[in-house]
């Protein structure tokens, strides 16, 4: 019994030690500001690639929706594909806009995925805005 209790105590202490030693994986503004320019470009390019793969998987969902006659699938899948698209901005433009966003300390806790989606929505709104009438 003593061996069991001592094993539990040692295991608990090791688990606590490993949890405190584990690296912090918060990908927010503080993480972004520590990266150099090549790492920032790599992060944005990798994120865009992952989103393209996700959009590609929606094609399979579209086929399944047609097979099972899922009503409303086109609307939902279209909305998902719109939300997964990073934007028409180049990676250099996205890096610049993320630098501007995270220069404001108010946004430091915003994770990178949400920030990229925010920038994509903003660029989509600018592209979709009608031109001002001229006189």
VOGU-3710 file (C-alpha; in Angstrom, 3 decimals, decimal comma):
1> xxxxxxxxxx> 0,000/0,000/0,000  2,836/2,389/0,821  4,434/1,680/-2,549  1,176/2,461/-4,306  0,704/5,772/-2,454  4,316/6,794/-3,011  3,970/5,923/-6,724  0,842/8,051/-6,950  2,574/10,995/-5,251  5,617/10,740/-7,536
11> xxxxxxxxxx> 3,373/10,443/-10,598  1,353/13,461/-9,543  4,503/15,501/-8,990  5,876/14,493/-12,403  2,581/15,333/-14,102  2,539/18,772/-12,467  6,164/19,348/-13,453  5,520/18,415/-17,074  2,418/20,571/-17,282  4,307/23,627/-16,028
21> xxxxxxxxxx> 7,234/22,911/-18,375  5,012/22,486/-21,448  5,349/25,289/-23,991  2,610/27,865/-24,258  0,821/27,401/-27,602  -1,312/30,526/-27,602  -1,155/31,893/-31,127  -2,212/35,451/-30,415  -0,742/38,919/-30,855  2,052/38,333/-28,374
31> xxxxxxxxxx> 3,107/35,234/-30,319  2,805/37,104/-33,627  4,978/40,010/-32,494  7,790/37,599/-31,517  7,997/36,122/-35,034  10,377/37,420/-37,693  9,144/38,333/-41,174  9,872/34,941/-42,773  8,068/33,108/-39,972  5,104/35,463/-40,344
41> xxxxxxxxxx> 4,925/34,815/-44,090  5,215/31,080/-43,468  2,422/31,155/-40,891  0,075/33,049/-43,205  0,886/30,783/-46,166  0,357/27,653/-44,064  -2,940/28,957/-42,744  -4,109/29,775/-46,276  -3,121/26,279/-47,458  -5,024/24,671/-44,588
51> xxxxxxxxxx> -8,114/26,694/-45,421  -7,885/25,683/-49,090  -7,772/22,023/-48,055  -10,817/22,593/-45,847  -12,708/24,235/-48,706  -11,790/21,263/-50,896  -13,359/18,930/-48,358  -16,618/20,829/-48,734  -16,927/19,364/-52,233  -17,320/15,937/-50,627
61> xxxxxxxxxx> -19,991/17,374/-48,350  -21,778/18,816/-51,370  -21,863/15,376/-53,013  -23,230/13,818/-49,823  -25,831/16,567/-49,509  -27,074/15,887/-53,028  -27,076/12,139/-52,411  -29,155/12,453/-49,238  -31,241/15,362/-50,576  -30,254/17,660/-47,745
71> xxxxxxxxxx> -32,383/20,786/-48,007  -30,534/24,016/-47,409  -27,143/22,399/-47,979  -26,131/24,739/-50,790  -26,701/27,800/-48,641  -24,808/26,377/-45,661  -21,914/25,037/-47,728  -21,625/28,322/-49,618  -21,478/30,222/-46,320  -18,847/27,844/-44,957
81> xxxxxxxxxx> -16,686/28,172/-48,037  -16,940/31,956/-47,785  -15,884/31,878/-44,145  -13,004/29,477/-44,766  -11,528/31,547/-47,578  -8,702/33,657/-46,183  -9,060/36,488/-48,704  -7,814/37,725/-52,021  -4,961/39,542/-50,292  -1,392/38,391/-50,806
91> xxxxxxxxxx> 0,564/36,982/-47,907  2,650/40,177/-47,674  -0,516/42,278/-47,430  -1,955/39,961/-44,775  1,271/40,125/-42,767  1,211/43,918/-42,963  -2,411/44,083/-41,866  -1,773/41,657/-39,008  1,169/43,805/-37,917  -1,134/46,841/-37,925
101> xxxxxxxxxx> -3,842/44,971/-36,036  -1,510/43,653/-33,359  0,240/47,025/-32,996  -2,906/47,976/-31,063  -2,582/46,300/-27,650  -6,342/45,938/-27,483  -6,132/43,053/-29,980  -3,169/41,174/-28,425  -5,411/38,460/-26,985  -7,162/37,833/-30,323
111> xxxxxxxxxx> -5,926/34,525/-31,744  -4,382/34,499/-35,201  -7,133/32,424/-36,809  -9,795/34,880/-35,701  -7,639/37,820/-36,749  -7,150/36,371/-40,234  -10,891/35,772/-40,568  -11,544/39,336/-39,401  -9,170/40,676/-42,055  -10,789/38,454/-44,694
121> xxxxxxxxxx> -14,240/39,784/-43,762  -12,995/43,367/-43,858  -11,433/42,915/-47,290  -14,627/41,218/-48,508  -16,719/44,128/-47,274  -14,473/46,611/-49,069  -14,686/44,621/-52,299  -18,473/44,228/-52,025  -19,166/47,865/-51,153  -20,851/49,734/-53,975
131> xxxxx> -18,975/52,630/-55,519  -19,968/56,061/-54,331  -22,158/57,888/-56,827  -20,403/60,665/-58,690  -22,089/63,906/-59,729
//
